[in-house]
Amino acid sequence: MGCLPVPLIALIGFAIGYFIDGRTGSVWGGGIGLIVGLALAVILLRAMRRANRR
């Protein structure tokens, strides 16, 4: 469940980049989406671990 945002946000970034700048934009959008998805997954996992400690 913690990794689910990674492919979803990467695909959303890919689509947004494609609509803005075609193929080049899709590569940049997919990369940015991947980074954002990884960051959100890390934040989610940290929050879940913090909740289990209590």
DSSP file (Angstrom, degrees, kcal/mol; ACC not computed):
  #  RESIDUE AA STRUCTURE BP1 BP2  ACC     N-H-->O    O-->H-N    N-H-->O    O-->H-N    TCO  KAPPA ALPHA  PHI   PSI    X-CA   Y-CA   Z-CA
    1    1 A M    >         0   0    0      0, 0.0     3,-0.9     0, 0.0     0, 0.0   0.000 360.0 360.0 360.0 -33.4    0.0    0.0    0.0
    2    2 A G  T 3   +     0   0    0      1,-0.2    43,-0.2     2,-0.1    42,-0.2   0.748 360.0  49.2 -69.8 -22.3    2.9    2.4    0.7
    3    3 A C  T >  S+     0   0    0      1,-0.2     3,-1.0     2,-0.1    -1,-0.2   0.500  83.8  93.2 -94.0  -4.2    4.2    2.0   -2.8
    4    4 A L  T <> S+     0   0    0     -3,-0.9     4,-1.4     1,-0.2     5,-0.2   0.859  78.5  58.4 -59.7 -38.3    0.9    2.7   -4.6
    5    5 A P  H 3> S+     0   0    0      0, 0.0     4,-2.7     0, 0.0     5,-0.4   0.796  94.1  70.2 -63.0 -25.0    1.4    6.4   -5.0
    6    6 A V  H <> S+     0   0    0     -3,-1.0     4,-1.9    31,-0.3    31,-0.2   0.966 105.9  32.1 -61.6 -57.9    4.7    5.8   -6.9
    7    7 A P  H  > S+     0   0    0      0, 0.0     4,-2.2     0, 0.0    -1,-0.2   0.877 119.9  53.5 -69.9 -33.0    3.2    4.4  -10.2
    8    8 A L  H  X S+     0   0    0     -4,-1.4     4,-2.1     2,-0.2    -2,-0.2   0.950 113.7  40.0 -64.9 -48.0    0.0    6.5   -9.9
    9    9 A I  H  X S+     0   0    0     -4,-2.7     4,-2.7     2,-0.2    -1,-0.2   0.842 113.2  55.9 -72.2 -32.3    1.7    9.8   -9.6
   10   10 A A  H  X S+     0   0    0     -4,-1.9     4,-2.4    -5,-0.4    23,-0.2   0.917 109.8  46.5 -62.9 -42.6    4.4    8.8  -12.2
   11   11 A L  H  X S+     0   0    0     -4,-2.2     4,-2.4     2,-0.2    -2,-0.2   0.891 112.0  50.0 -66.8 -38.9    1.6    8.2  -14.7
   12   12 A I  H  X S+     0   0    0     -4,-2.1     4,-2.5     2,-0.2     5,-0.2   0.925 112.2  47.8 -64.3 -43.4   -0.2   11.4  -13.8
   13   13 A G  H  X S+     0   0    0     -4,-2.7     4,-2.6     2,-0.2    17,-0.4   0.892 110.6  52.6 -62.9 -39.4    3.1   13.3  -14.3
   14   14 A F  H  X S+     0   0    0     -4,-2.4     4,-2.2    15,-0.4    -2,-0.2   0.927 111.4  46.1 -59.5 -46.9    3.7   11.5  -17.6
   15   15 A A  H  X S+     0   0    0     -4,-2.4     4,-2.1     2,-0.2    -2,-0.2   0.915 113.6  47.6 -65.5 -44.2    0.2   12.5  -18.8
   16   16 A I  H  X S+     0   0    0     -4,-2.5     4,-1.8     1,-0.2    -2,-0.2   0.932 113.4  48.5 -63.5 -45.4    0.6   16.1  -17.8
   17   17 A G  H  X S+     0   0    0     -4,-2.6     4,-2.9     1,-0.2     9,-0.4   0.874 109.7  52.9 -62.0 -37.4    4.0   16.4  -19.3
   18   18 A Y  H  X S+     0   0    0     -4,-2.2     4,-1.9     7,-0.3    -1,-0.2   0.901 109.9  47.4 -65.8 -40.9    2.8   14.8  -22.6
   19   19 A F  H  < S+     0   0    0     -4,-2.1    -1,-0.2     2,-0.2    -2,-0.2   0.821 117.0  44.1 -70.1 -29.5    0.0   17.3  -22.9
   20   20 A I  H  < S-     0   0    0     -4,-1.8    -2,-0.2    -5,-0.2    -1,-0.2   0.926 137.8  -1.0 -80.2 -46.4    2.3   20.2  -22.2
   21   21 A D  H >X S-     0   0    0     -4,-2.9     4,-1.0     1,-0.4     3,-0.6   0.115  89.0-125.4-139.5  25.0    5.3   19.3  -24.3
   22   22 A G  H 3X S-     0   0    0     -4,-1.9     4,-1.8     1,-0.2    -1,-0.4  -0.361  77.3 -11.8  69.8-142.5    4.8   16.1  -26.2
   23   23 A R  H 3> S+     0   0    0      1,-0.2     4,-1.7     2,-0.2    -1,-0.2   0.896 137.7  50.7 -65.6 -41.9    7.3   13.3  -25.8
   24   24 A T  H <> S+     0   0    0     -3,-0.6     4,-2.0     1,-0.2    -1,-0.2   0.924 111.7  48.4 -62.4 -43.5   10.0   15.3  -24.1
   25   25 A G  H  X S+     0   0    0     -4,-1.0     4,-3.2    -8,-0.2    -7,-0.3   0.834 106.1  57.9 -64.9 -33.0    7.6   16.6  -21.6
   26   26 A S  H  X S+     0   0    0     -4,-1.8     4,-2.4    -9,-0.4    -1,-0.2   0.879 106.0  49.2 -67.6 -35.7    6.3   13.1  -20.9
   27   27 A V  H  X S+     0   0    0     -4,-1.7     4,-2.1     2,-0.2    -2,-0.2   0.945 115.8  42.6 -66.1 -47.4    9.8   12.0  -19.9
   28   28 A W  H  X S+     0   0    0     -4,-2.0     4,-2.7     2,-0.2     5,-0.2   0.921 115.7  49.3 -64.7 -43.4   10.3   15.0  -17.6
   29   29 A G  H  X S+     0   0    0     -4,-3.2     4,-2.7     1,-0.2   -15,-0.4   0.895 111.0  49.5 -63.7 -40.5    6.8   14.7  -16.2
   30   30 A G  H  X S+     0   0    0     -4,-2.4     4,-2.2   -17,-0.4    -1,-0.2   0.897 112.4  48.2 -64.8 -40.1    7.2   10.9  -15.6
   31   31 A G  H  X S+     0   0    0     -4,-2.1     4,-2.2     2,-0.2    -2,-0.2   0.922 114.0  45.3 -65.4 -45.3   10.5   11.5  -13.8
   32   32 A I  H  X S+     0   0    0     -4,-2.7     4,-2.6     1,-0.2     5,-0.2   0.911 113.0  51.3 -65.0 -41.7    9.1   14.3  -11.6
   33   33 A G  H  X S+     0   0    0     -4,-2.7     4,-2.6   -23,-0.2   -23,-0.3   0.876 108.8  51.9 -62.2 -37.8    6.1   12.2  -10.9
   34   34 A L  H  X S+     0   0    0     -4,-2.2     4,-2.4   -24,-0.2    -1,-0.2   0.920 110.9  46.8 -64.2 -44.2    8.3    9.3   -9.9
   35   35 A I  H  X S+     0   0    0     -4,-2.2     4,-2.3     2,-0.2    -2,-0.2   0.923 114.1  47.2 -64.2 -44.6   10.3   11.4   -7.5
   36   36 A V  H  X S+     0   0    0     -4,-2.6     4,-2.5     1,-0.2    -2,-0.2   0.908 111.8  51.3 -64.3 -41.3    7.1   12.9   -6.0
   37   37 A G  H  X S+     0   0    0     -4,-2.6     4,-2.2   -31,-0.2   -31,-0.3   0.901 110.1  48.8 -62.5 -41.4    5.6    9.5   -5.6
   38   38 A L  H  X S+     0   0    0     -4,-2.4     4,-2.2     2,-0.2    -1,-0.2   0.905 111.0  50.6 -64.2 -41.1    8.7    8.1   -3.9
   39   39 A A  H  X S+     0   0    0     -4,-2.3     4,-2.3     1,-0.2    -2,-0.2   0.915 111.3  47.9 -63.5 -42.3    8.7   11.1   -1.5
   40   40 A L  H  X S+     0   0    0     -4,-2.5     4,-2.5     1,-0.2    -1,-0.2   0.871 109.8  53.0 -66.5 -36.0    5.0   10.6   -0.7
   41   41 A A  H  X S+     0   0    0     -4,-2.2     4,-2.5     2,-0.2    -1,-0.2   0.905 109.7  48.5 -64.6 -40.6    5.6    6.8   -0.1
   42   42 A V  H  X S+     0   0    0     -4,-2.2     4,-2.4     2,-0.2    -2,-0.2   0.916 111.8  49.1 -64.9 -43.0    8.4    7.7    2.4
   43   43 A I  H  X S+     0   0    0     -4,-2.3     4,-2.2     2,-0.2    -2,-0.2   0.911 112.3  48.8 -62.7 -42.4    6.2   10.2    4.2
   44   44 A L  H  X S+     0   0    0     -4,-2.5     4,-2.2     2,-0.2    -2,-0.2   0.924 111.5  48.5 -64.2 -44.8    3.4    7.6    4.4
   45   45 A L  H  X S+     0   0    0     -4,-2.5     4,-2.3     1,-0.2    -2,-0.2   0.895 111.3  50.0 -64.6 -39.7    5.7    4.9    5.7
   46   46 A R  H  X S+     0   0    0     -4,-2.4     4,-2.4     2,-0.2    -1,-0.2   0.906 110.9  49.6 -63.5 -40.8    7.1    7.2    8.3
   47   47 A A  H  X S+     0   0    0     -4,-2.2     4,-1.9     1,-0.2    -2,-0.2   0.886 111.2  49.5 -66.4 -37.3    3.7    8.2    9.5
   48   48 A M  H  X S+     0   0    0     -4,-2.2     4,-1.5     2,-0.2    -2,-0.2   0.898 111.9  47.6 -69.0 -39.4    2.6    4.5    9.7
   49   49 A R  H  X S+     0   0    0     -4,-2.3     4,-1.2     1,-0.2    -2,-0.2   0.897 111.0  51.6 -66.5 -39.4    5.7    3.6   11.7
   50   50 A R  H  X S+     0   0    0     -4,-2.4     4,-0.6     1,-0.2     3,-0.2   0.874 108.5  51.8 -64.8 -36.8    5.1    6.6   14.0
   51   51 A A  H  < S+     0   0    0     -4,-1.9     3,-0.5     1,-0.2    -1,-0.2   0.832 106.8  53.5 -69.7 -31.8    1.5    5.5   14.6
   52   52 A N  H  < S+     0   0    0     -4,-1.5    -1,-0.2     1,-0.2    -2,-0.2   0.766  99.7  62.3 -73.7 -24.8    2.6    2.0   15.5
   53   53 A R  H  <        0   0    0     -4,-1.2    -1,-0.2     1,-0.2    -2,-0.2   0.755 360.0 360.0 -71.8 -23.6    5.0    3.2   18.2
   54   54 A R     <        0   0    0     -4,-0.6    -1,-0.2    -3,-0.5    -2,-0.1   0.463 360.0 360.0 -81.7 360.0    2.2    4.8   20.2
